[in-house]
């Protein structure tokens, strides 16, 4: 039974939704890491959309689902690999991307993530993003800010608040840009790259916007599970998020993260002008 909003009593202990999300994501990370250490033996295949899926993706999602189901049996779950309730009819829905960046994962690149978010009445209210191979974890709760920490002993520790870069012009010229993954749509990002300062990224570019390391990031494709957690982290860090159609809730397609709403609008305008150069 709920002890308070977003907090449930189990075995005499109160575990908030954030604590549960952190525990579930860290459990998934612990399942993923042994697979990452033994990539040569990891079976992999292509899904219908051409993306890579592995046994690790499925094992991580299963582990996260087991944690969530045990703690919140009445909640709906939507996962990239196992599906689930895909509409907005559930009052509470957990959204899982077990390994975000599977291609990075199978190439031995440590920038892949485990993503988990909780949606209530169609709005993301809790988000956790873990970089397991780097030992870092990020999280946000709506209205309570965004944080970065470390994974130590199966727990999230050393919480540090993160904020986007404040102040400065909201013009695209010279803005620090991150692109993930660029190879999916080089034609899409070219108009932004022409006027910004593209930079390499060591962690997810959206998280770099949240921490103030980038001003703008574009993710060239994805589904709701790719954006649910990171969009909340960026907005709770003071930034702005939307799809290229201006939709501010996470969903399918390319999306933008920016340190301000004005900068995001400038990027959307630049992309629209490039698509329709003769428009009045």
N, C-alpha and C positions, 0 to 999 in steps of 0.2 A: 504493500500500500504506500502511496505517496506520503512522505514526511512533510514536504513542502513542495512548492512548484519546482519541478526539475530535480527533485531529490527524493530518493526512495530508500526505505529501510529494508535491509536484507541481512539476515543473521545478526540482528541487533546493531548493525552499522548503517550509517547514512552514506549513500554514494550518489553524488549529483550526476546529472547527465554529462557534464564535462569530465568528471572523474571516470565515468564509465567509458566515454569516448576515448579518453587517453589510454585506459586499460585495454580496450579492444584493439586500438591501433598498435599499441606496443606489443600485444599478443601476436597480431599479424606480422609485425616486424620481426619478432623472434622466429616465426615460422619461415619467413622469407630469407633470412640471412644465411642459413645453412645451404639453401638452394643456390644462393648467390656465390657461395664459396666453392660450389661444385658444379660450375656451369657446364663443364665438358660432358657431364652425365645427365644434363637436364633435357628431357624431351620437350620439343616445341613444335608448334604448327601455326598455320595461317588461318585466321578467321575469314568469314565471307567478305569483310571490308578490306582485306589485305593486311590487317594488323596482326602482330605476333601475339600468341597466347601460349603459356607454358603450364606445366603441372604446378609450378609455384603460385601462379595467379589463382588457380582454383583452390589450392591448399590454404592460401592466406585468406581468401574470402570465406571459406568454410570455417576457419578458426575464429574470424571476427563475428560471423553469424552466430556461432555457438555462444560466444560471450554475451552478445546482445540479447539473444533469445532467452538465455537463462536469467538475465537481469530484468528484461522488459518484455515478457512474453506477449503482451498485448500490442506491441508496436509492429508496424509494417517495416519491411526491409526491401530495398532495391539495390542490387549489386550488378556490376558490369558483367560478371561471368555467369551468375546463376539467375539473373532476372529478379522478378518480384513485382510488387505493385508499382506500376509505372505512371499512373495518373496522380491527380492531386486530391483524391478522395479521402486518404488517410489523415486522421488528425495528427498523428506522429509517424514519421517515416525516416528511417536511417538510410543513408545513401553511401555506398561503398565503392571505392576504386582500389582493389587490392594491391595492384602494382601499377602505378601511373608512370608510364615510360618503360613499358616492357622491352622495347627495342634497346634502350639504354641498358636495362638489366641484363639482357642476354649478351650484350657486348662487353660486359664487365665494367661499365661506367657507373659510378656511385651516385649519380644524380636522380635516380628513380625515387618514387615516394609511395607511401601508403596514405590514402586519403579517406576520411570518414566525416560525415556531416549528419546532423539531425535537423529535419524539417518539421515545423509545426504549422498546420493550417496553410501550407504552401510557402512558408517563409523559413529560410535557413536560420537557425538560432544558435547552433553550436557547430564548430568546425575544428578538425584536427588534421594536421599535415605533418607526417614524419618522414625524414630522410634517414632511414635505418642504417645505411652503410656509412653515413657521416655522423651518426649518433645524435642528430638534432631533432627537435620536435617543436611544432608551432601550433598555436591554438587561439581561438576566440569564442566569446559568448556575446550574443547581441546585446549591446548597451553596456558592455563591461570591458571593452578594449581588446587588444591583441597582444600576444606574448610569444616569446621564443625561449626554449629551454633545452636541456640535454636529457638523453635517455640513460639512466644509470640504475643498475640493479632492478630493471623492469619497471622503473618509475620515471615520471617527468619531474625533473629537478632544475634548480638554478633559473627560475622564471625571471625573465627580463622583458619589460614592456617594449613594444616596437611601435614606431611612428613613421609615417611617410615624411619626406623632406618638405618642410613648411616654407612658405614664402617663395619669392622668385617669380619670374614671368611665366605665364601659362602659354607661351608660344612654343610651337614644336621645334623651331630652329635651335639646335644645340642640345635638345633634351636627350637624356641617356635612355637608350632603348634596348630592350631585350626581346628576343623572338624565340618561340618554342612551338613546334619544331619548324624551322624555316623551310626544310626540304619539302614539306607538304604543299606550300603555296608561295613560292618565291615571287610570283606576279602580284600577290596580294600585299606583301610587305614592302615591295619596292618603293611605293610612294612615300612611306614613312622613313625608310632608310635613306632616301634622297635628302631629307631635311633634318634628320636627327643624328645623334652620335651612337651608332650601334655598339654594344659592348658584349663580351663573352659573359656567360653566367655559370657560376659554380653550384648554385641552388636554383630552384624554380624561379623564373623571372618575376612571377607575381609576388612571391615572398620577398624578393629583392626590392620591389616597389614598396611593400609594407615596411621594410626595414630602412628605407631611405637610400638604398644603393642604386636604384634606378628611378627614373621619373615616369617611364611608360613601358608597358610590356604588351605584346600581342601573342595570344595563343591561337594558332592558325586553324584549329579544329578540335572537336571533342563533343562529349555528351554531358549531361547534367552532373554525372559523377566526377568528371574532370574538373568542374568549376565550383561545385557546391561549397567545399571547405575553403578553398583559396579565395573565393570571392568575399566570403565573410571576413576572413583574416585581413584582407586589404581594406575593406570598408571600415572595419573596427579600428584599423591603424590610422584612419583619417583619410583614406584614399577613395577611389571611385572605380566602379566596375560596370560593364555592360557588354551585351552582344553587339555585333556590328549593326544590328537593326535598332539599337538603343534600348533593348530589353534589359532591365536591371536585375532581373532574377536569372540564375544560372539555367542554361538550357543548351540545346545542340547548336553547333556551328562555331565559328571563330569568335573570340572575345577579347576585350581590352581591359587592362588594369592601368590605372593612372594615379598619380599623387594628388590630383584634383579633378573635380568635375569639369572645369573649364578646359584643362589639358585633354581630357578624354573627348570632349566635344570637338576640340580642334583636330584631334586625330580622326574622329569619325568624319568630319568635314573634308579632310584631306583625302581620305579613302573614297568618299562619295564623289568628289571632284574627279578623281582618277578614273572612276568607273563611268562617269557621265561627263566627259570633258566639254561637251557642247551645250550642257544644260544652262538655262538663263540664270 
